[in-house]
Amino acid sequence: SSQQLSQVKHGLTFFAGVGFCNHCRRSSTSHRMPCLADPLCVPLWALLLVLAPACIQALRAPPPQAGASLLFDGVDDFVVVFPSFRLASNWTVEAWVEPRALLEGDPPQCLLHFSTYSAANLFSLAFDASTWIVRYGDFEFTAPRTAGTSSADGTAVIPLPCVPSPANASKCEAVSPWSFSAFLRPGLQHHVAVSHMIPAGSARAVLTLYIDGGAGGQATFAQPQTFDPALPFLVGACSGLARNGVARQSHFSGQVDEVRHWAALRTAAQIQAAMPYTGPTSSWPAAAGGGSDLEAQYDFDDLPKLEITDVSGNSNHGIRGGGGFPGELPAYQRSVFGQLRLGPRFSELLSEPVGGLVGGDCSSPSCLDLRGLLLSDLNGATYNAFFVKRLPAGPNLTLTRPGSSTPLTVGALVTDARIAVRSLAALDHDYFQLQLCTGNASATPTAARCTGMPVETFSFRVHGNAPPTAGEASSMRLYGDAVFLELSDHLSASGMVEFNVKLDHLTGRQTLLSVSRRDLGKSSWNLDIPVVSLSLLDGAASIAICTSPMAGGEEAFAKEIPELASMEPQHLAISWKYLRAARGRAVYEITVYRNCQRVAALTVEDACVNFGYQDTDLHFPTFGQQYSLGPQGLIAGSFANMHLADIRLWSSPRSASQLCGSLGVLLKGSEPGLQAQYPMGPDDMRRNDKTLANKVKPSAPAVLRCTSVRVMCPEPSQLRGFLLRPSVFALPSEPVLFITSAGDVSRDARTSPPPLEVAAPMFDRDNFEAYSDDMVDDTVSIKVRSLPSASCGTLYLNDVLTSVVVNQSVRASQLPFYFQPNASGVASQAKACATSVAYVAVDSRGVESPFEAEAKIYVKVPGPRVISFEAIEPGLSDAGADAGDIIAVTFDRPTTKRSEWKGLFEVVDGTLGRADLKATWNDNGTVLMLEIVGQVDEYLSMVTSGKCADHDLLPITDSLVCSAAAQRLNLSDTVVKAQTLPDSPEGCYYMDGRMLYLNDDPRSKGKGAETSTPGFPRLPVCRYPALGLYPGSTRLQFLANFSDPLQTAGVDSYPVADLSPPLNGSLMQRHCRNGTIFARGASTCEPCNTGHFMSADGLRCELCPPGTVAPNQEMLSCEACALGKYLPPDSVQRDYCCEAPAGQYVDTMGATSAFDCPVGAVAEAKGSAGCSRCPQGASCEILREPRARSFAVPQAKSFRTVEGKIVECALPQACLGWDMKAMDNACQEGMGGYLCQGCVQGWWRPIDRTSAICERCTSSGPGRFLGVVAGQSLIVWLVAVMSVDAACWGNMHAVFIRLALNYCSSVSMLSRIEKWELERALGPGADTNAVVSYISGMIEGLLRFDGGAAAHLMGLECWLGKDGQWQAMKMSVVMWAVMPVVWPLALVLCTLVMFEVYTWSRRFAWKMRNEPFKVETLKHASSVPEEAFVREPRLLGLIRTRAARCMLGDRWRMVAKDSLPLVVVSQFLLLPTVLRQLAVFVACDRLGGDAPRLFVAPDLHCWTGTHAAWAAAALSAVGVWGVLVPLGVMLYLWRRSALLFNDVKFRSIFGFITDGFEQNYAFWEVVVYGRKLLIISISAWPDLSRPAELALYQVVGVAAMLLHYAFKPFDNRSGELLDRVELYGLCSFLLLVTFMQVVLLANPSSEYDLLPVLMVCGILGMASVIMETHTSVLRFYMSLCLAGFFTILGVMYWVAGGIDNRQRTALMILGFALVLSACYIAWLCVRVIRGCGEAMAEGLTRLRLATDQKFLKAASTDAVQLALHARHMLSESVPYGSLFTKPAMPPKPSQALGAKLQRAVMEAHFETLGAKIWFDTKTRELVLGLHPDNFAGDARITNYMRRKLVASGPFLTDEERRFIAMGFRNALMHLIVDCDTNTVHCALLELLLRSTFVWQRRVEKKTSDQQEMAAESDSIEHFVDEMFDEATFETTMTAANFSEHLEKFTRMPKDKIAELSEAFLYAHGKHVYL
């Protein structure tokens, strides 16, 4: 085969070359004997002469006829063939295969496969290391791949078993084996065929396997059933199921040729006949059976195509598959199947240079020697010429004769059998055809002799013929399959990148260089556009730069560069220069160079990135790919199939001259501007680890990467994806370094270094192409350009005889060179010289390499020499070598002290055995000491073959040693049994794996393992040789180790290569005198120092044992340490004892060590004799430095004080444990100080919320404070206005406001319960955070307002606390102490200023209108009656405007008096807040310490220093504002209680705090204030837990309820409404406190601890339901709902259980209480809003009445008195003449916006009045409901009757009754006055009453006013009939509706009224009197 021919050729080269001579010479004893005269070489030369003719004839044979074949890599290669294959028919498939050798156990490889889309097998042919496997559906049968046993007739017997599927065993028919004549090819080449036959009418198929033409097996199977379509037929792989579908697997590794598919059953004879042939079937013999049955034939001779051509003519073409790129597909190569005939003859050729000629001897690789076809007997005929039938079609491709440049033409006759194929460039594939012409040597060739003769096809591939390379230059090959190179540096702001590249093809899309983005989050980036890319697309090269114009998104600015589209090696460089920034984007100047020539220059505007500034957004530059956006992110693509070399990255642009100047120049790596260089040197090839070294920054190599979506990643061991290879570029190589020495390197001057072997690597770039290893090599030689300096040495050829001269051509067989240093005149302590050899490589055509290679030679001075070799026993004398003994080697000079001694020397006349030696050096590096640290004799496991000596071991002859060896080897038997057998192993052996013997028979000496006896093997147990060092004879021969040399210190010398003197000393006699020891540092004997004593063995001066000391030198013993001290083993000083460190203790005298404190204990002080218990809340195991249990580290929720005490934090969430870095307590952010309870600067919390977590200060300062004060002042003003209004007109809205504020003040203390308290109470659970968040959110939202000044909104803590929290508190004391004085005064002053502005504006207006100005005095203004006082107009509802007419003094006094309600209200709001803020200053707690600390600022100790003074000030302010002022107010009101109810002026001042109370309890608000003071005091009480605090709140709440029940201080308006409101508030407060206490006192670890609470609540609810006698009362239904709620909640809690359900239940309990509280507050707010609405509506009504008053003529007529008198008109008739005189008509209502707004307010108010009015037709009475004054204050009405009356409501208020009276008055005024009525009938009032109900009925029926009095003839009669209709009076109406309908009479004309009156009187007499 071609492989064998190649091996023979290389063998001949070896035997014929000088290298063979060198081999012979080196085997000879003489260094000067000529090669041919060497007697050892004569037999080999004779063999050479015998083999040479045959080998030369073989080399002259014509190219093989097999053409090309396909090589499968066994990884991912496959071929799709047979598109017309049909399984259910007769068919035959066959192929030639050469599998690569398989080992036993390797998985099978698949050759042929046909399956369905679901990977269901239909047919497959596979093989493993020994078996062919044919699978058909679910069945299979096997056959051996090689011949079996031979039978008698010489045929090979191959068994034919049938292996069925286990599930279908009945369908498999076994076939009996038979014999056949084996036709086995040499090596692994086989012809394989499978035939398939379906007998007629059968459902089964017969499959036959043929191996090399003989039947290998046969079986009959049922035809497989198919349920889905079939996949294409595969060659080289099988289809199988994978995770993502069907995948190819079991890939074939090897070569395949001549694959055929026959649509018929082929016989064995036909298969055998057609086996040797390829090409068209028309040329085959008839026995081969060619014809129309051939469906497809693939000879793989059409090389360049991806598609595989079907040469049968049926166009059933196939296709190659694999990695997807040409380099990863099944590869075409010269076929190894040389037995195939009639195919093209394939050759690998080289291109010729321009003008080159082929020598006449056809020595060029481009010449074909066809002499094997001429003048030889082929096919029974001889041929003497060729007829040219076809010429190659490629460009620049010609055929010539050797030595001629004239091309051959079609039709030419060629008699010369040598034809040269001349091509100027590489070519993938081409062919020419020659027709043989018959004739002998004497016959004249003619064209006629060629007709009908065979036509030979010569196929060839032309490789490039490039100059050779000198040195070890290398490049990288990227195969374009998901592998690319990524640099480790980003591009600089301006710079250049240059590299050498050679493309393998120009098809598809390939990216040479690209820079892509990294960040996917920037939506403005178009990730499909790279930043920079240099790429090719179907042969068009271009450079693209990403731009982002202002007008739109990103786009690529591209420029085509056609010069780059070349497959030739080329040097490319791209430079970029930053010019400027335009419109915020960079402008670059881009220049592209090719081979130092500028090929493109462009200016890029609007670049999308700035290089050097946006590196984090960019990937590193990559070669061979380009990133793009895929479905799951960035993916690599556009892979390039190319060669790369010498990548350089510069930080600044370079000019063309600079570029050319550095081209082909070796860089040092330190050039200015060189950012990175990847030269791809030989070190990268040897390392081969997927990285390329960076010459500038070695720590940042380039990396070969693989895209994540591909599985074919770079793998150096399989050459997958990339290849580091000898360079394809003409580049210089790095110099090679060689080292030798001048002069003698041995101590006795007898050993000189051998001649230095100088390798001269070279490489022909034409000889390294994939799949062309057997191509004719181009011979390469070298030419020496320069020689080493003569003063340094001489260079010889490899015979070490012939010196080399300059320009000498040296063949490869004459290499390597040898360099002999010149030792004359060389100094011994300096570098002798450094020289070099330069050469070029020359190929067989004389082409030289463009660059020289250099071999640098360093001649170094001789290295250190050995002056002594000693054996030292540092201890006491003993009987032999043992641990501690030292072998010392002394050098004549300091050395580099190499730590690894192995490989430095060899032992001469002795052995080190297997002794465990440790190498140490003395201080100056002159003595190497090898100390024995282990046992001298070690044991080895049993030897299974041979004797002990065969393994460099010794037999064991001692029984004790034998037993010890068995124990060390863990043998089952360790008891030695004596044995005397001459045929057993010598000494100790182990038999049968279970018995240990010792054979002492002398006849067994030298005998080894015995395994011939079956079942009883005897295996010797051997030992290593003992340490054998013999004084006077043993020496050490040091080797010149260059990898890790031992040199002279400070001198670059030659490594040690000396032979030591003989061994001196002994390993048994003590080396040093008594009292001294051998010091290794100085390699001398030295005495022991203080603190040391000589060891008992005398080996060393040891430190005193732990617990002892030695104060003097040369002491033999040490003194014990005192109690509490110890001496640790690692202590250097032994003259004093150490104290026990923290965390340890010592409780004995002379302790050897300190003891660690046990777990749970701690010892923080040094010298402790014991440990204390670890404090609670701390961990003594966390801090390990200096040791565990030396420091109590507080855990979370604990704090470590300065004294080291562990204290539980009052705010558990604030303490985070211990900061291990700062070694201080770790507090929550914003918290600090003692117990982490204070706020750090910039953080705050309300001073009254001492348990709150600090928050960050956001906005604070005087602006915020003044804003809050201004808002509060506005609220105070509004409340004061309501208070005055209530005092004057009896409204209750101010009372409800006071009740709401008192309630908020009480429940706001619960807002101090923080979130962490709830978390601790609720315990762990899945919903703890959510539940606590809900509860704390509700508490914060509902209970935070304290019913006073909004101190938590003022930000005083941040504003005043800039200098610390204590500073803020001191300022707060001052501010809140004076706030009750300053704020009211400020309000009064503001009022004075405002009224002054009003006064002067009014006076200016009077003056402008010329109105008279009458000055009033304060006495006159104060003496107005109460009726006039309540009606006086007031500025903003508070200051009487008549004060504007007073003089300045009187005016200010009057304004100040009217402003007193502001003072009262502000004091009411301020005092609780002031007390709350000041109480914090005395809230002290011990907080885990002895002295009390201020809770809000725990760094401050209470009642000491500065705190004492400020606390006294705070207590004084509390005493004044919390006790004295309230008591004074109480006494004042108690004495003047009568004025509150009789004097409206006095009531308008103090009405806010007295309104709503009965006269005897006018002071009761002070009692309520006392309750608030008590609650505030409880909140500030020291050392009071939260549950205790809540319990005291309960006591206060119960006491308040008892007081309220006992006195009922509120008046009885609205049926004791105020008493009930106060009672509801107290109940809500008590309920909220109780439920909060229940939750906080509950057991977090219990699941059912809340169940009793729920059951008690349910029982109480049921009891209240049972006690309620009237089920129609609202309370009954409320009690029933509450009882049901708690009962259902308890049942659910009991059933569900669990901690999580407990937390939800707690949430519902607290939520229930909070919701009730919120409802209560909301109800009060509704009452306040309603009261405000009523007050506004009444005020507007009074304003309207006052306006109407001006138009009434009768001065005595008073609107209010008339309305009050109108009440009596229901029961009495108006006396004749008692009606009022006719007043003037009121003006038409105004349509202005203000008037509309007033009417809207009034209508909205009156429409909301819910009291109903109805008319009793039987008694003819208008029922106005009940008035509360009629029974609420009547002592004659019992409580029961009072409750019944309340239940029968609703009531009409005084205001509503006043409206009714006003309506009657207006209607009567219109009837009598306007209509001039002279006679008033007693039924007139009834007319008015009945008319209102008719109109109300019509309104309810949505009858408009226009329809009420329509002009129909019966409208009046119909209206009157409705008056007496009983259905009319079934409806009721409100007072507002009633007044509105009465107003309609005032708009009726006189005639209508007269007509209506007449009709009514008639009907009245008819219906009533009749």
Disulfide bonds with the S-S distance in Angstrom:
Cys21-Cys35 2.20
Cys24-Cys41 2.20
Cys110-Cys238 1.83
Cys162-Cys172 1.79
Cys362-Cys367 1.67
Cys437-Cys450 1.61
Cys546-Cys608 2.45
Cys706-Cys713 2.40
Cys792-Cys833 1.68
Cys948-Cys1022 1.82
Cys962-Cys988 2.00
Cys1072-Cys1085 1.85
Cys1088-Cys1101 1.62
Cys1104-Cys1118 1.97
Cys1121-Cys1137 1.74
Cys1157-Cys1171 1.91
Cys1174-Cys1180 2.12
Cys1209-Cys1215 1.78
Cys1227-Cys1236 1.84
Cys1239-Cys1254 1.81
Cys1257-Cys1358 1.82
Cys1484-Cys1502 1.97
